[in-house]
Amino acid sequence: MAPELAGPEVERIGPRTDVYLLGATLHELVTGRPPHLAPTAIAALAHAFECAPIGYDDTVPRELQSILHQALARDPDQRHASVDAFREAVEGFLQHRHAEHLAARADQTIAEVERELSSSVGPDLEAQLAEIEVALEQTEREWAAHPRLPALAHTLLVLRTRHALAEERLEAARVFHARLAGTRPDLGAQIEALAETLAARARHVQSLEAIGRDLDLTLGGTERQRLFALLGASWAVVSLVIGALDRRGLLRFGYRELLIEGGLLVAVLVPYGVVRRRTFFQNLANIRLYGGLIFTAIAVELWWIASLLLGVPVRAAIAATP
């Protein structure tokens, strides 16, 4: 019974009263009980006249709840305009049931993703986001005017932006956030903060790479080994020859020979290093090694000069060479 049938406002009885009766019948089909169930007829009439809004649980689809609320409105002007309009609404619901199911599934998955994002990024998060996207696309194909579709699509973009931020995918976060059209400035601030963090991290990595390159002994290693081997062999051969000549009395080994030998070494190292500077001066490690070699040769020369000036015997000077 419609409220206007239970009260004195008989002038309000009309086609929309039939809409209420059909809505009440649909209510009983959905819930298993009439809308004005009461222990007595008087109580039922009072309940019908009051016509308080009826609540439905989640087992009743949202679109069907909306149809029932409109059909069972206390004010006839708020109901469907006619029985045909009510029938079309019910037929539309039947056609949209699958789309509504998809939207409900998307809503449920959105809640799951939000929980995961609030704790940590789960391994299946991207799959869940893709599932929501597919569900919304199918919903739009089946029911383009779904009342909750814009809100769900907006929430999906928010989740995709948050997920990209959590995985530090800066460009993806910017793309998704741009599609939000300025509705979430808080996410924009997080994107800028991430950009600054990644830039600082990149600078730190570049600094570490530069340090690593400066200390990398593999650069120029082959040529450096050849040079050291050649110098070592040459120095050994010259020293053996001079020593043999000295023992046979053909050459008197003294400071002059030492200074000539050391001077030749310096004279070879300095121009060779200039010519091959791209190899021996390409990083800090090579500079230190080659520079240390030249410094050592010069230091030995200075030691022998000092020993000569101080009158230190040649063999004693050689034995004490640092």
C-alpha positions as CSV (number, residue, x, y, z in Angstrom):
1,M,0.0,0.0,0.0
2,A,1.3,3.4,-1.0
3,P,1.2,6.1,1.8
4,E,-1.4,8.2,-0.1
5,L,-3.7,5.1,0.1
6,A,-3.2,4.9,3.9
7,G,-4.0,8.6,4.5
8,P,-6.5,11.3,3.7
9,E,-4.6,12.7,0.7
10,V,-6.8,11.0,-1.9
11,E,-6.1,13.7,-4.5
12,R,-2.5,12.4,-4.7
13,I,-3.6,9.0,-5.8
14,G,-2.7,8.5,-9.5
15,P,-0.4,6.6,-11.9
16,R,2.5,7.0,-9.6
17,T,0.5,5.1,-6.9
18,D,0.7,2.1,-9.2
19,V,4.5,2.6,-9.5
20,Y,4.6,2.4,-5.7
21,L,2.6,-0.9,-5.7
22,L,5.0,-2.4,-8.3
23,G,8.0,-1.2,-6.3
24,A,6.6,-2.8,-3.2
25,T,6.0,-6.1,-5.1
26,L,9.6,-5.9,-6.4
27,H,10.8,-5.2,-2.8
28,E,9.1,-8.4,-1.6
29,L,10.6,-10.4,-4.5
30,V,14.1,-9.1,-3.5
31,T,13.9,-9.3,0.3
32,G,11.2,-12.0,0.8
33,R,8.9,-9.7,2.9
34,P,6.5,-6.8,2.1
35,P,7.7,-3.3,2.9
36,H,5.0,-2.7,5.6
37,L,5.0,-5.9,7.5
38,A,3.4,-5.4,10.9
39,P,1.6,-7.6,13.5
40,T,-1.8,-5.9,13.0
41,A,-3.7,-4.2,10.1
42,I,-3.7,-0.8,12.0
43,A,0.1,-1.1,12.5
44,A,0.5,-1.9,8.8
45,L,-1.5,1.1,7.8
46,A,0.5,3.4,10.1
47,H,3.7,1.9,8.7
48,A,2.5,2.5,5.2
49,F,1.5,6.1,5.9
50,E,4.8,6.9,7.6
51,C,6.7,5.2,4.7
52,A,10.2,5.6,6.2
53,P,13.1,5.0,3.9
54,I,14.1,1.4,3.6
55,G,17.7,0.2,3.9
56,Y,19.2,-2.7,1.9
57,D,22.3,-4.7,2.5
58,D,25.1,-5.3,0.1
59,T,23.4,-8.4,-1.4
60,V,21.1,-6.0,-3.3
61,P,22.8,-4.4,-6.3
62,R,23.2,-0.6,-6.1
63,E,21.3,0.0,-9.2
64,L,18.4,-2.1,-8.0
65,Q,18.5,-0.3,-4.6
66,S,18.3,3.0,-6.5
67,I,15.2,1.8,-8.4
68,L,13.5,0.6,-5.2
69,H,14.2,3.8,-3.3
70,Q,12.7,5.9,-6.1
71,A,9.7,3.7,-6.6
72,L,9.0,3.6,-2.8
73,A,9.5,7.3,-2.3
74,R,6.8,8.8,0.0
75,D,6.3,11.8,-2.3
76,P,4.7,10.6,-5.5
77,D,6.5,13.3,-7.5
78,Q,9.8,11.7,-6.6
79,R,8.8,8.3,-8.1
80,H,9.1,7.1,-11.6
81,A,6.8,9.1,-13.9
82,S,4.8,6.0,-15.0
83,V,4.6,2.3,-14.9
84,D,6.4,2.2,-18.3
85,A,9.2,4.3,-16.8
86,F,9.5,1.9,-13.9
87,R,9.5,-1.1,-16.2
88,E,12.2,0.5,-18.4
89,A,14.3,1.0,-15.2
90,V,14.0,-2.6,-14.2
91,E,14.8,-3.8,-17.7
92,G,17.8,-1.5,-17.7
93,F,18.9,-3.1,-14.5
94,L,18.6,-6.6,-15.9
95,Q,20.7,-5.5,-18.9
96,H,23.3,-3.8,-16.7
97,R,23.6,-6.7,-14.1
98,H,26.9,-7.9,-15.6
99,A,28.3,-4.4,-15.8
100,E,27.3,-3.8,-12.2
101,H,29.0,-7.0,-11.2
102,L,32.1,-5.9,-12.9
103,A,32.0,-2.5,-11.2
104,A,31.4,-4.2,-7.8
105,R,34.4,-6.4,-8.5
106,A,36.5,-3.4,-9.5
107,D,35.4,-1.7,-6.3
108,Q,36.5,-4.7,-4.2
109,T,39.9,-5.0,-5.9
110,I,40.4,-1.2,-5.4
111,A,39.9,-1.7,-1.7
112,E,42.5,-4.6,-1.7
113,V,45.0,-2.5,-3.6
114,E,44.6,0.5,-1.2
115,R,45.3,-1.8,1.7
116,E,48.4,-3.2,0.1
117,L,49.6,0.3,-0.9
118,S,49.2,1.5,2.7
119,S,51.5,-1.3,3.9
120,S,53.9,-2.3,1.1
121,V,54.0,-2.9,-2.6
122,G,52.9,-6.5,-3.2
123,P,54.2,-8.7,-6.0
124,D,50.7,-9.0,-7.6
125,L,49.8,-5.3,-7.4
126,E,50.3,-4.6,-11.1
127,A,48.1,-7.6,-12.0
128,Q,45.4,-6.3,-9.7
129,L,45.5,-2.8,-11.2
130,A,45.3,-4.3,-14.7
131,E,42.3,-6.3,-13.5
132,I,40.5,-3.2,-12.3
133,E,41.3,-1.4,-15.6
134,V,39.9,-4.3,-17.7
135,A,36.8,-4.5,-15.5
136,L,36.1,-0.7,-16.0
137,E,36.7,-0.9,-19.7
138,Q,34.2,-3.8,-20.0
139,T,31.7,-1.9,-17.7
140,E,32.0,1.1,-20.0
141,R,31.3,-1.0,-23.1
142,E,28.2,-2.6,-21.5
143,W,26.9,0.5,-19.6
144,A,28.6,3.7,-20.6
145,A,26.4,5.8,-18.3
146,H,27.2,3.7,-15.2
147,P,26.8,6.3,-12.4
148,R,29.9,5.2,-10.5
149,L,32.2,4.7,-13.5
150,P,33.8,8.2,-13.4
151,A,34.6,7.9,-9.7
152,L,36.1,4.4,-10.2
153,A,38.2,5.5,-13.1
154,H,39.5,8.5,-11.1
155,T,40.3,6.2,-8.2
156,L,42.2,3.8,-10.5
157,L,44.3,6.7,-11.7
158,V,45.1,7.7,-8.1
159,L,46.1,4.1,-7.4
160,R,48.3,3.9,-10.5
161,T,50.0,7.1,-9.5
162,R,50.6,5.9,-5.9
163,H,51.9,2.6,-7.2
164,A,54.3,4.3,-9.6
165,L,55.5,6.5,-6.7
166,A,56.0,3.4,-4.5
167,E,58.1,1.8,-7.3
168,E,59.9,5.1,-8.0
169,R,58.8,5.1,-11.6
170,L,58.9,8.9,-12.0
171,E,57.7,9.3,-15.6
172,A,54.8,6.8,-15.1
173,A,53.7,8.7,-12.0
174,R,53.8,12.0,-13.9
175,V,51.7,10.5,-16.8
176,F,49.0,9.1,-14.5
177,H,48.9,12.3,-12.4
178,A,48.5,14.5,-15.5
179,R,45.4,12.5,-16.3
180,L,44.0,13.5,-12.9
181,A,43.8,17.0,-14.2
182,G,45.0,18.7,-11.0
183,T,42.5,17.0,-8.6
184,R,45.3,15.6,-6.4
185,P,47.9,18.2,-5.7
186,D,49.2,16.1,-2.8
187,L,50.3,13.5,-5.3
188,G,51.9,16.2,-7.4
189,A,54.0,17.2,-4.3
190,Q,55.0,13.6,-3.8
191,I,56.1,13.4,-7.5
192,E,58.3,16.5,-7.1
193,A,59.8,15.1,-4.0
194,L,60.6,11.8,-5.8
195,A,62.1,13.7,-8.7
196,E,64.5,15.5,-6.2
197,T,65.3,12.2,-4.5
198,L,66.1,10.5,-7.8
199,A,68.2,13.4,-9.0
200,A,70.2,13.5,-5.7
201,R,70.7,9.7,-6.0
202,A,71.8,10.0,-9.6
203,R,74.4,12.7,-8.6
204,H,75.6,10.4,-5.8
205,V,75.9,7.5,-8.2
206,Q,77.8,9.7,-10.7
207,S,80.1,10.8,-8.0
208,L,80.8,7.1,-7.0
209,E,81.3,6.2,-10.6
210,A,83.8,9.0,-11.0
211,I,85.7,7.9,-7.9
212,G,85.7,4.3,-9.1
213,R,87.0,5.4,-12.5
214,D,89.8,7.5,-10.8
215,L,90.8,4.4,-8.8
216,D,90.5,1.9,-11.6
217,L,93.9,0.3,-12.1
218,T,92.7,-1.7,-15.1
219,L,92.7,1.5,-17.3
220,G,96.0,1.5,-19.1
221,G,97.1,-1.6,-17.3
222,T,98.5,-3.4,-20.3
223,E,100.7,-0.6,-21.5
224,R,101.7,0.2,-17.9
225,Q,102.9,-3.4,-17.4
226,R,104.8,-3.3,-20.7
227,L,106.5,-0.1,-19.7
228,F,107.5,-1.3,-16.2
229,A,108.7,-4.6,-17.6
230,L,110.8,-2.8,-20.2
231,L,112.3,-0.4,-17.7
232,G,113.0,-3.1,-15.2
233,A,114.7,-5.3,-17.9
234,S,116.7,-2.3,-19.2
235,W,117.8,-1.3,-15.8
236,A,118.9,-4.8,-15.0
237,V,120.8,-5.2,-18.2
238,V,122.6,-1.9,-17.9
239,S,123.4,-2.6,-14.3
240,L,124.8,-6.0,-15.1
241,V,126.9,-4.6,-18.0
242,I,128.3,-1.8,-15.9
243,G,129.0,-4.2,-13.0
244,A,130.8,-6.7,-15.4
245,L,132.9,-3.9,-16.9
246,D,133.8,-2.6,-13.4
247,R,134.9,-6.1,-12.2
248,R,137.2,-6.4,-15.3
249,G,138.7,-3.0,-14.7
250,L,137.4,-1.7,-18.1
251,L,135.2,0.9,-16.4
252,R,135.5,2.6,-13.1
253,F,132.0,2.7,-11.6
254,G,131.3,6.0,-9.9
255,Y,128.8,8.8,-9.4
256,R,129.1,9.9,-13.0
257,E,127.8,6.6,-14.2
258,L,125.1,6.5,-11.6
259,L,123.9,10.0,-12.5
260,I,124.0,9.3,-16.2
261,E,122.0,6.1,-15.7
262,G,119.4,7.8,-13.5
263,G,119.3,10.9,-15.8
264,L,118.6,8.7,-18.8
265,L,115.7,7.1,-16.9
266,V,114.2,10.4,-16.0
267,A,114.8,11.6,-19.6
268,V,112.9,8.6,-20.9
269,L,110.0,8.7,-18.4
270,V,109.1,12.4,-18.7
271,P,108.7,12.7,-22.5
272,Y,107.2,9.2,-22.8
273,G,104.6,10.2,-20.2
274,V,103.8,13.4,-22.1
275,V,103.4,11.5,-25.4
276,R,101.3,8.8,-23.8
277,R,99.4,11.1,-21.5
278,R,96.0,9.8,-22.6
279,T,97.1,6.4,-21.1
280,F,99.1,7.4,-18.1
281,F,97.1,10.5,-17.1
282,Q,93.5,9.3,-17.8
283,N,92.6,8.8,-14.2
284,L,94.0,9.5,-10.7
285,A,95.4,6.0,-10.1
286,N,97.5,6.2,-13.3
287,I,98.7,9.7,-12.5
288,R,99.8,8.6,-9.0
289,L,101.6,5.5,-10.3
290,Y,103.4,7.2,-13.2
291,G,104.0,10.3,-11.2
292,G,105.3,8.2,-8.4
293,L,107.7,6.5,-10.8
294,I,109.1,9.8,-12.0
295,F,109.3,11.2,-8.5
296,T,111.2,8.1,-7.3
297,A,113.7,8.4,-10.2
298,I,114.3,12.1,-9.5
299,A,114.5,11.4,-5.7
300,V,117.2,8.8,-6.4
301,E,119.1,11.2,-8.5
302,L,119.0,13.8,-5.8
303,W,120.1,11.2,-3.3
304,W,123.2,10.4,-5.3
305,I,124.0,14.1,-5.8
306,A,123.7,14.7,-2.1
307,S,125.9,11.6,-1.4
308,L,128.5,12.9,-3.9
309,L,128.6,16.3,-2.2
310,L,128.9,14.7,1.2
311,G,131.7,12.5,0.1
312,V,129.9,9.2,0.7
313,P,131.5,6.3,-1.1
314,V,129.7,5.1,-4.2
315,R,129.0,1.6,-3.0
316,A,127.7,2.9,0.4
317,A,125.5,5.4,-1.4
318,I,124.1,2.6,-3.6
319,A,123.5,0.4,-0.6
320,A,121.7,3.2,1.3
321,T,119.6,4.3,-1.7
322,P,116.0,4.6,-0.5
